[in-house]
């Protein structure tokens, strides 16, 4: 078995299964279909569904961490992917965001927690966690469920800092806001 060419899961009787695929892309496509099937089998979608496609490396992101993200967003229509309504994949600029700042839809804030640098995730976001009853004029109809494929390209974790008595305290626990990130603050790799 080659790395990243297989999926492991368990069924409703807790029986473990593994499937090996011809390619990493085929394994990712299967994982996307599993996430869509979960959505379609749910009587009411009242939270964000997500499926990791690639796990990435390093520490999982938390609130306060800054990210640069490549993404594509689709409308969820007729129990599957509808039209693309937004993407930055073929553009020069990545989306920069600070988790927990409230600058993106609630479904992204929730669905991206724990992702790692280089990770890819598939998100299915119900209307209440997206644009709700108002939608986005000309792009997202009211009460739309959205699907995103997101990839974390760069991460700037909230750093630990030292205090005067010599004990280390994480700035994650500090109420003071972090400065706005600039491109120099992200790791180059």
N, C-alpha and C positions, 0 to 999 in steps of 0.2 A: 504494500500500500504506500503510495506516494503522499507526502505531506499535503494537506489542504485539498485532497481529491476525494474525501469521504465525509459522510455525515453520520453521526450517531444519535439515536433517539430512543425513546421507550414508548410503548403503547399503553392503552388504558389498563392492562393487566400488569404493568410495570416490567414487561419483557423488553430487554435491550436489543436493538437492531443497529446494524451498520450497513451502509451502502457505499460502495466504491464507484466513483465516476471516472469517465475518460479524461476530464479536465477540471481545473479549478472553477472555470466559468460554469460548467454543467452542475457542479456541486452548489454554486451560488444560486443558479437559476432554480434548482430544486428547493433550496432554502426559502427563496422568495415565494414559491408556490405554496410551501407549507404555511407561511405567514398569512397568505391570502386565504387559504383553507381554514385556518384558525378564525379569521375574521368572519368568513361566510358561515361558519358553524356556530358562531356566538349569537345567542338570541338578541342581546343588546350590547353594542360596543360602547362601554362607558369609561374605558381607560385606553391608554396607548398600548398597542401591540407592537412588539419589536422582535426581530430575528437577526442575530449576528451573522454576517456573511464572512467576515475576516475578523479575528480577534484583535490584531494589532499587538504592540509591545509596550512595556512600561507600566506605569501606574494608571489606574482608572481615574477619569476626571470627576471632579466634584464641583459644587457651587463655588463660584469665585475664580475658577480656572478660565483662562482665555484660550480660545480655539480658532483655527483657520480651517474652514470646511468647504469641500466640494459637494454639491448636492444636485439632485433632480427631483422635482415634485410633480406628481400626477394626480388627477382627480380619480377617485374610486367610483367607477360607474359600472352598472350591470355585473356586479360581483367580481370585478377585475379592474385592471388598469385602464383608465380612460386617457384623455389627452394630457400631454405635458403642459403645465401652466407656468412653470418656472424652472430654471436651471442655470448654473454657473459653470458647468463642466467644460464647455468649450470656450470659456472666457478667460481673460488674463487674471482677473481678480478673484480671489477666494473670499468667502464670507467670513468676516471676523466677528466673533461674539464672545461675551463673557457670560458663562453659565450663571443663572440666578439673577441677572440684571433686568430681566423682564423686557428685553428688546426684541425677542422673538416669541412666536406662539408658545403657549404653555406645553403643548405636546412635544416640542423640540426640547424644552428645558427638562422635561421628564424623561423623554426617550433617549437622550444622549448621555445621561448620567452613567458613569462606569465605563464609558468607551475609552479606548486607548489609542495612542498615536499609531496611525497606519490602519486603524480599524475601520471596517465598513459595516453599516447596519441598515436594515430595512425597517421603516416605521410606518404603521397604519394609525392615523390619528383621527378620532371622532370629531364631529363638528364643535362640540363644547370645548375641546382642547385645541381647536384651530381658530377659524374665523367666525364660527357660530352662525347666528341668524342673519348677520349683516353681510357675510362673504366679503369679496373684494371686487369692486366694480370692474366688469369686463374681463375678469380672470378666474375668479372662484365664485361659483353660484352660492347663494345662501344655503346653510345647513349641509355643506359638503364634507364628506369624509375624504381625507387626503392620504396619499402614499408618498413617502420620501425614501430615496436611497442616499445616505449620507456617508461621507468618508472624512475622517479626521486627518488632515495633512500635517498640521503643526499644533503643538500644545505648549502653553506656558502655565505651569502649575503654580499655585500660590506657594511661595517659598517659606521655609522655616526661618525664624529670626531669633537671635539671642537677646536675653534681657539682662539687666545689670547684675542680678544675683547669680548669674551663671547657668540658670536653668534654661532649657530650650523650650520655646512656646511656639506652636504653629500659628501663623497668621490667619489660618482658616478659622480659628476661634476668635479672632479679633473683630470687633464691630467696625473698625476703620475701613473705609473702602480702599481698594487697590487703585493705583494710578491707571489711567487709560493705557492699554498696551500700544506699543508702536512696533514696527517691523523688527527693530533691533532686539526686542525682548523675546522673540521666538527662536527656538533652536534652529540652526540652519539645515539640519538633516531632515 
